[in-house]
Amino acid sequence: MDLLYIIVIVLVILWLGGFSTKIGGNFVHILLVIAAIILLFRLLT
């Protein structure tokens, strides 16, 4: 498994955890955007 995929999985898990517990405010949405950017970058390269 590639390191970028591990980072994406960790960021999505943190986002889901923060979204469900309402901790972090906008930070959890920033994590999701970062995960999406990393995934798109990996798929395009």
N, CA, C and O atoms as CSV, one atom per row, in Angstrom:
chain,resi,resn,atom,element,x,y,z
A,1,MET,N,N,0.849,-1.186,0.000
A,1,MET,CA,C,0.000,0.000,0.000
A,1,MET,C,C,0.893,1.247,0.000
A,1,MET,O,O,1.857,1.334,0.760
A,2,ASP,N,N,0.567,2.171,-0.832
A,2,ASP,CA,C,1.363,3.371,-0.977
A,2,ASP,C,C,1.150,4.322,0.200
A,2,ASP,O,O,0.078,4.347,0.804
A,3,LEU,N,N,2.166,5.089,0.510
A,3,LEU,CA,C,2.107,6.012,1.642
A,3,LEU,C,C,1.016,7.063,1.461
A,3,LEU,O,O,0.368,7.448,2.434
A,4,LEU,N,N,0.802,7.532,0.238
A,4,LEU,CA,C,-0.236,8.536,0.008
A,4,LEU,C,C,-1.626,7.989,0.283
A,4,LEU,O,O,-2.488,8.708,0.788
A,5,TYR,N,N,-1.851,6.717,-0.044
A,5,TYR,CA,C,-3.148,6.114,0.254
A,5,TYR,C,C,-3.359,5.983,1.757
A,5,TYR,O,O,-4.475,6.157,2.248
A,6,ILE,N,N,-2.295,5.679,2.484
A,6,ILE,CA,C,-2.394,5.603,3.947
A,6,ILE,C,C,-2.739,6.972,4.517
A,6,ILE,O,O,-3.563,7.077,5.426
A,7,ILE,N,N,-2.116,8.018,3.991
A,7,ILE,CA,C,-2.405,9.381,4.449
A,7,ILE,C,C,-3.862,9.730,4.165
A,7,ILE,O,O,-4.539,10.306,5.017
A,8,VAL,N,N,-4.346,9.389,2.980
A,8,VAL,CA,C,-5.738,9.672,2.619
A,8,VAL,C,C,-6.690,8.943,3.566
A,8,VAL,O,O,-7.665,9.525,4.040
A,9,ILE,N,N,-6.409,7.683,3.838
A,9,ILE,CA,C,-7.272,6.908,4.729
A,9,ILE,C,C,-7.281,7.514,6.128
A,9,ILE,O,O,-8.341,7.638,6.742
A,10,VAL,N,N,-6.113,7.891,6.635
A,10,VAL,CA,C,-6.035,8.495,7.968
A,10,VAL,C,C,-6.798,9.819,8.008
A,10,VAL,O,O,-7.514,10.084,8.974
A,11,LEU,N,N,-6.657,10.648,6.980
A,11,LEU,CA,C,-7.355,11.929,6.948
A,11,LEU,C,C,-8.864,11.745,6.886
A,11,LEU,O,O,-9.608,12.480,7.535
A,12,VAL,N,N,-9.317,10.773,6.114
A,12,VAL,CA,C,-10.763,10.524,6.034
A,12,VAL,C,C,-11.287,10.009,7.374
A,12,VAL,O,O,-12.370,10.403,7.807
A,13,ILE,N,N,-10.533,9.137,8.027
A,13,ILE,CA,C,-10.957,8.642,9.344
A,13,ILE,C,C,-11.012,9.781,10.351
A,13,ILE,O,O,-11.955,9.867,11.137
A,14,LEU,N,N,-10.011,10.655,10.336
A,14,LEU,CA,C,-10.034,11.811,11.239
A,14,LEU,C,C,-11.205,12.728,10.921
A,14,LEU,O,O,-11.836,13.277,11.824
A,15,TRP,N,N,-11.493,12.893,9.627
A,15,TRP,CA,C,-12.626,13.731,9.238
A,15,TRP,C,C,-13.939,13.144,9.729
A,15,TRP,O,O,-14.780,13.857,10.276
A,16,LEU,N,N,-14.112,11.840,9.534
A,16,LEU,CA,C,-15.341,11.186,9.989
A,16,LEU,C,C,-15.470,11.258,11.508
A,16,LEU,O,O,-16.562,11.484,12.029
A,17,GLY,N,N,-14.368,11.067,12.212
A,17,GLY,CA,C,-14.393,11.153,13.660
A,17,GLY,C,C,-14.721,12.552,14.143
A,17,GLY,O,O,-15.507,12.715,15.076
A,18,GLY,N,N,-14.141,13.549,13.533
A,18,GLY,CA,C,-14.415,14.929,13.911
A,18,GLY,C,C,-15.816,15.358,13.516
A,18,GLY,O,O,-16.446,16.154,14.211
A,19,PHE,N,N,-16.310,14.827,12.391
A,19,PHE,CA,C,-17.654,15.181,11.931
A,19,PHE,C,C,-18.710,14.598,12.855
A,19,PHE,O,O,-19.720,15.242,13.137
A,20,SER,N,N,-18.480,13.395,13.318
A,20,SER,CA,C,-19.479,12.739,14.160
A,20,SER,C,C,-19.468,13.261,15.590
A,20,SER,O,O,-20.492,13.207,16.271
A,21,THR,N,N,-18.325,13.768,16.059
A,21,THR,CA,C,-18.243,14.256,17.439
A,21,THR,C,C,-18.287,15.772,17.525
A,21,THR,O,O,-18.251,16.329,18.622
A,22,LYS,N,N,-18.363,16.446,16.391
A,22,LYS,CA,C,-18.440,17.913,16.317
A,22,LYS,C,C,-17.232,18.590,16.972
A,22,LYS,O,O,-17.352,19.674,17.543
A,23,ILE,N,N,-16.069,17.940,16.883
A,23,ILE,CA,C,-14.843,18.516,17.431
A,23,ILE,C,C,-13.996,19.034,16.270
A,23,ILE,O,O,-13.829,18.340,15.267
A,24,GLY,N,N,-13.471,20.228,16.397
A,24,GLY,CA,C,-12.555,20.738,15.398
A,24,GLY,C,C,-13.138,21.771,14.464
A,24,GLY,O,O,-12.381,22.486,13.808
A,25,GLY,N,N,-14.438,21.882,14.374
A,25,GLY,CA,C,-15.050,22.894,13.525
A,25,GLY,C,C,-14.680,22.722,12.071
A,25,GLY,O,O,-14.877,21.650,11.499
A,26,ASN,N,N,-14.149,23.763,11.470
A,26,ASN,CA,C,-13.801,23.735,10.048
A,26,ASN,C,C,-12.559,22.901,9.762
A,26,ASN,O,O,-12.293,22.555,8.610
A,27,PHE,N,N,-11.796,22.576,10.806
A,27,PHE,CA,C,-10.570,21.805,10.617
A,27,PHE,C,C,-10.857,20.447,9.985
A,27,PHE,O,O,-10.080,19.976,9.154
A,28,VAL,N,N,-11.956,19.817,10.368
A,28,VAL,CA,C,-12.277,18.498,9.823
A,28,VAL,C,C,-12.587,18.578,8.332
A,28,VAL,O,O,-12.286,17.645,7.588
A,29,HIS,N,N,-13.179,19.668,7.893
A,29,HIS,CA,C,-13.466,19.825,6.474
A,29,HIS,C,C,-12.188,20.102,5.688
A,29,HIS,O,O,-12.061,19.682,4.537
A,30,ILE,N,N,-11.251,20.803,6.301
A,30,ILE,CA,C,-9.946,21.024,5.672
A,30,ILE,C,C,-9.231,19.688,5.483
A,30,ILE,O,O,-8.583,19.471,4.459
A,31,LEU,N,N,-9.344,18.792,6.467
A,31,LEU,CA,C,-8.743,17.470,6.342
A,31,LEU,C,C,-9.328,16.706,5.160
A,31,LEU,O,O,-8.597,16.029,4.437
A,32,LEU,N,N,-10.632,16.810,4.960
A,32,LEU,CA,C,-11.266,16.121,3.835
A,32,LEU,C,C,-10.783,16.694,2.505
A,32,LEU,O,O,-10.534,15.944,1.561
A,33,VAL,N,N,-10.652,17.997,2.427
A,33,VAL,CA,C,-10.166,18.628,1.191
A,33,VAL,C,C,-8.734,18.189,0.908
A,33,VAL,O,O,-8.395,17.894,-0.237
A,34,ILE,N,N,-7.899,18.145,1.928
A,34,ILE,CA,C,-6.516,17.699,1.747
A,34,ILE,C,C,-6.486,16.257,1.263
A,34,ILE,O,O,-5.718,15.916,0.364
A,35,ALA,N,N,-7.321,15.409,1.859
A,35,ALA,CA,C,-7.372,14.007,1.440
A,35,ALA,C,C,-7.817,13.892,-0.016
A,35,ALA,O,O,-7.267,13.085,-0.765
A,36,ALA,N,N,-8.792,14.677,-0.420
A,36,ALA,CA,C,-9.277,14.635,-1.800
A,36,ALA,C,C,-8.199,15.107,-2.773
A,36,ALA,O,O,-8.033,14.526,-3.845
A,37,ILE,N,N,-7.473,16.151,-2.406
A,37,ILE,CA,C,-6.401,16.655,-3.267
A,37,ILE,C,C,-5.305,15.620,-3.427
A,37,ILE,O,O,-4.804,15.406,-4.530
A,38,ILE,N,N,-4.929,14.975,-2.326
A,38,ILE,CA,C,-3.890,13.945,-2.399
A,38,ILE,C,C,-4.348,12.788,-3.268
A,38,ILE,O,O,-3.576,12.272,-4.076
A,39,LEU,N,N,-5.589,12.380,-3.110
A,39,LEU,CA,C,-6.107,11.274,-3.915
A,39,LEU,C,C,-6.149,11.632,-5.393
A,39,LEU,O,O,-5.747,10.823,-6.230
A,40,LEU,N,N,-6.621,12.810,-5.729
A,40,LEU,CA,C,-6.656,13.244,-7.124
A,40,LEU,C,C,-5.256,13.341,-7.715
A,40,LEU,O,O,-5.028,12.939,-8.856
A,41,PHE,N,N,-4.320,13.874,-6.936
A,41,PHE,CA,C,-2.933,13.981,-7.394
A,41,PHE,C,C,-2.365,12.602,-7.687
A,41,PHE,O,O,-1.670,12.407,-8.683
A,42,ARG,N,N,-2.665,11.644,-6.810
A,42,ARG,CA,C,-2.152,10.283,-6.995
A,42,ARG,C,C,-2.781,9.609,-8.208
A,42,ARG,O,O,-2.104,8.883,-8.936
A,43,LEU,N,N,-4.063,9.845,-8.426
A,43,LEU,CA,C,-4.726,9.205,-9.567
A,43,LEU,C,C,-4.273,9.801,-10.893
A,43,LEU,O,O,-4.231,9.098,-11.902
A,44,LEU,N,N,-3.934,11.086,-10.905
A,44,LEU,CA,C,-3.539,11.740,-12.151
A,44,LEU,C,C,-2.074,11.502,-12.504
A,44,LEU,O,O,-1.673,11.680,-13.654
A,45,THR,N,N,-1.278,11.102,-11.519
A,45,THR,CA,C,0.154,10.886,-11.816
A,45,THR,C,C,0.471,9.416,-11.940
A,45,THR,O,O,1.621,9.051,-12.186
